């Protein structure tokens, strides 16, 4: 069964503790905006998957109740950086499987200041859910006192530089591009523009990654209304319906760990598998794509994703971003929203914020960010 997004909404992403609000306030704002965008009321929503990482159990109910008290099932979703995307996938599966005609996918996060601990503070990662990943990193590169999430991606960047000659300036070019894009996004946490030299001169988080090419901690929420084709027709929503033609979720296989490489450990094989699956489902290829929102938690992950999606050969991603191929006037526009690096990264909301941006782009409603 075909599925469509007919409404999206999000809050402005904010620096933690900079705004006086609670997670249920931000969720109400984003969810209400999505329903208003769809032109429907909450009583038409049949299920609500809610994503977050750092709030208590059943925070999803606390958030959804601010939007309405209709007695529908609310699912609490926690899947780290993929949390909001997982909520969207659940919503789509409910509709595609014929269980529901209208589902609200909602995500939010209220975070603390400072870097994410990543479950490996002080090098003690034995109880971390990603202990296997950190173990491979530590075996190859040792363990430093920089934030562990930045460390594992920074080590992947070092490997990429050693293997392919990727430069620090090419990594910084990702940050410069995304900060420039965010200047036109009123929802972005940051709207400052930086040169490559300024990004290189920023505080080092874990060499070669500087602060301005790492995603910040953020507060914020985003939401999407997912519906069936008959719901679209019944409510006359054809003018705003964006079809989800393909979607995939992958997890690690032995390939992620066999090489002992941080490039593989941080997820490049998973991204490549997901990309192959969605292109096969859609009957399309990367050459058919105009605009991309991808997970630039760190600049190196954007470069690795270029390669995973087939935008360039392995090792050529630094040259690709440096050439201007991934910004306005190039072959693709990647992260017109500013990406995680500049728009912000409230974990439970990130994937749905990307969906909001892509929906606005496909509906021609992205304003100064519009990709032609």
N, C-alpha and C positions, 0 to 999 in steps of 0.2 A: 504494500500500500504506500502511495506517495505521501511524503511529509513536507510540511512547509513551516517556515518561521514567518509569523504575521505581525509580531510586535517585539520590539527590543527596548531596553532602557538601562541606564547606568547612572551612578553618581559620579561626580568628579572624584578622582583618586587623590587622596590627601596624605601628607606626611603624618605618621602616627602621633597622636596626642596634640595635633594642631587644630583640631575641630572638636567642639563639644557635642559628641553624639555617641550613641551605642550601636551595636551591630544590628539591632532590630530597627533602629531609625533608618540606617542606610539601606537595609533590605526592603523596608516599606517604600522608600523613595524609588529604588530601582524597579521593584515589582509593580508599583503603581504606574510608573512611566511606561513599562512594557505593555500593561493592559490598556492604558490610554492610547498608546501607539497602535495597538490592534483594534481599538474601538469596541472592546468587549468588557464585561464585568466579571468579577472574580467568581461569581456563582456558576459560570460556565466552565471553570477549571475543574478537571476531574482528579488530577494527581499533581503532587508538587515534590520533585526531587530537589533538595537544598544542599549546596556544597559549602563547606568551610573546613578549616584545619585546626584552629586554635581556640575555639569556643567549646563549651561543655556539651555533653551528650544531650540530645533533643533540642539544641539551640535552633535547629531548623523549624521546629514547631513554634518556638518563641518568636521567630522572625515572620513566619507565614501568618501567624495569628494577627499580626499588625495589619496585614492586607485584608484578611477576612476570616471569619469563623464559620466555615461551611461543612466541617466534618470530614473533608476528603483526606486520603492517605498522604502523609508527609514522610519522605525518606531522607535520612541524614547521610550525606555522602562525604567521605574523607579520602582523598587520593592524591595528597600532596599537590604538586604544581598542576596536575591533570584533573583536579577536583571539579572545577566548573565544566570542563569538557566532558567529564564523566556524567555529571548531572544532565547535560544536554543529550548525551548518548542514551541515557535511561529514558528521557522524555521521548526521544525519537523512537526508541524500541517499543514503548507503550503504544504509540500511535501507529507505527508501521505494522505492529503485530495485531492490530485491530482491537486492542483492549480499550482504547480511549480515542476521543476525537479532539481533545484540547488539554494540554499539559503545560504547566508553568515550570520552567527550569530557572532556579534562583541560586545565586552564589554571593557570598560576602566574606569579608575578613576584617577583623580589628586586631592590629598587630602591635608589637612593641618596637621601640626605637632600637637601632643597631642592627648588626648583621645577624642572619639566621645561624643558629648554632649547628643545625644539621645532625644533631645527635652524636657528635664526636668531639665534644669539648675536651681539650687537653690531650687529645690523642686516644681517649678511651672510647672506642667505637664498637665494642663487643656486643652491646645490647641494642645497637641501632638497627632499624629495619633495613638499612643499606650497608650493613657490616661487610658483606661480601664485596661491595663496590669499594668501600674505603680500604679494605684489606689489600686489594690489588693496587690501589693508589699508593698505599704506604710501602708495599713491597718494592715498587718500582722507583718511587720518588722520595720515600721517607715521609715523615709527618712534621709539618711546621706549625707554628702557633697562629697562622692566619686563619680566618673563618673556614671551616672544612668544606662548605659548599663551593666557595670561591676557590679553594685549594684544588679540588678535584677538577674543576673546569679550567683553572689556570694551568694545571699540569697537562691537561689535554691540549691547551694552547701551546705549551712548550713543545710537546711532541709534534704538533702540526708544524711548528717553526723548524724543528730539527729535520723532519721528514721531507718537507716540501719547500722550505725557504720562505715561508710566510713571515711577514715583517710585523713589528709592533705597530707601525703606521697603518698597515692594512687592518689590523684588529681595531685600532682607534677609529678608522674610517667608518666602521659599523656604528660606533657611538655617535660620531659626528652626524651621520645621515639620520639616525633616529631622533636625536635631539632636534635637528632641523625640522623634521616632520612634525614633531610634537608642538612646535610653535604655533601651528594652526589648529590645535586640538584643545578646545575649552575644557575637556574632561581630563586632560593630562595633569599628572602631579607636577611636572616641570615643563616650562615653555621657554627655557633658555637655549640659545644657540651657541655652539662651541666649534672652534677649529680643531683639526686633527692635532695640532701642536698643543693646544690647551688641554685636550683630553690626555695626551701623553704626559703632560706636566702635572696632572692631578695626582692626588695621593695614591700610592700603590697599595692595592688590597692583597694581591698575591701575584707576583711577577709572572706574566707581563700585564696583568689586568689592573687597570686603574679604576678609581671610583666612578668615573663618568662613563665607563663601559660595563658597569655592573648594575643590575636592577636593584632598586631600593626596596625596603619594607614600606608597606602602604596600607591605608584603610580605604575600603570602598566596597561597592556592590554592583552587580549587573544581573540582568534577567532576560529571558526570551520566552515567547509564547509559541509553542509547537503544536500544530494542528494537522488534521487530515484534509484530503482533497474535498471531501463532502462538507466539512466544516467551512472551508474557504467558500465553496459555492453557496452554501446555505446562508452565510452572513455577508456575501458580496465583498470578499476581501481580496479579490484578484489583483487589485492595483497595488497591494503592498506585500503579496505573498512571495517569499523567496524559497524556492525548493531546495531541500537538502538532497542532492543527487547521489552523494556517497559519503560514508563516514567509516572510520576504522579505529580500533584501539588495539595496541600491541603491548606485550611485556617482554622481558628479557628471555633470550634463548642462550644456549651454550656459546653462541657466537659473541655475545657481549663480554664474556669472561675469558674465552680461550686464548686470546692474543696477549692478555696482560696489559693491554693498552688503555689509557684513560679515554682516548677518543671513542673506543667502543663501549667502555664502561659508562660514560655519561649519556649514551643512548643513540649514537648514530645508526647502528644496525636496526634498532626499533623504528626510528624515523623512516629509514629506507623501506622497511617492510610495510609500514602504514601507508607511505606514499604509493607504493606499488599497488596495494589493495584498493585504495580509493580511485586511482586512475583506471584500474581494471573495471571497477564497479561502474564508473561514470562513462567509460568508453572515450576518455580524453587523455591528453598527455600534458606535460609541463609546458609545452609550446602553446597550448590553448589558453593558458592562464595569463591574466593581466595584473591582478593584485593579490598579494599574499600577506596574511598576518601569521607570523611564526613566533616561536618561543625563544626570544633573545634574552634569556635570564642573564647571560653573559655574552659579550661580543663573539667569543669563539663558537658559541652554540648556534648563532645565526650562520656563521661560515660553514659549520658542519652540516646544518640543515640544507643549505644550498646544494651541497654535494649529495646528501641523502635523497633529495627530491629530483636529482638529475639536472639541475640548472647548470652544472658544470662538472668536469671530471674531478676525481679525487685530487686534492692539492691545489686546485685552481681557484678556490673560492676567494682567497685574498685578492687575486687579480680581478676577479669579477666585481667585487664591491668597489675596488679602486677605479675601475673603468667607468663607473656610473650606471652600470646595467641594472641596478636594483633600486633606482630612485626615479623621480619624475623625469621623463625624457628618455629613459632606458627601456630595456625589454620588459622588465617587470617593475612594479612599485612594491617594495617589501616594507611592511610595517608603516603604512601611512599614518597610523594613529600615534606613532612615536615609539611603539613597541614597549616591552616591559622596562627597558632601560630608561625611558623618559616618561612614558605614560604612567608607569608604576606597576607594582606586582603584588596586590592583595591576593594571596594564593587561591582562595575559594571563589574569587570573582574573575580571575584573569581570562580563562577560556571563553566565558560568556561576554566579556568586554570585547574580545576579538571577534566574536560572532556579531555583536552590535555594530562594530566598525564595518565588517564585510556586508552586513545587511544594508547599512546606509550607503555604502559604495555601490552595491548592485541596484539600489533604488534611486540612485542619483541624488542622494540627500547628504553627502559628506562635506558640503560647503567648500572651503578653500582647500580641503584635502582631496577633493574628488579626482579620481583617476579616470581619464577619458578613454 
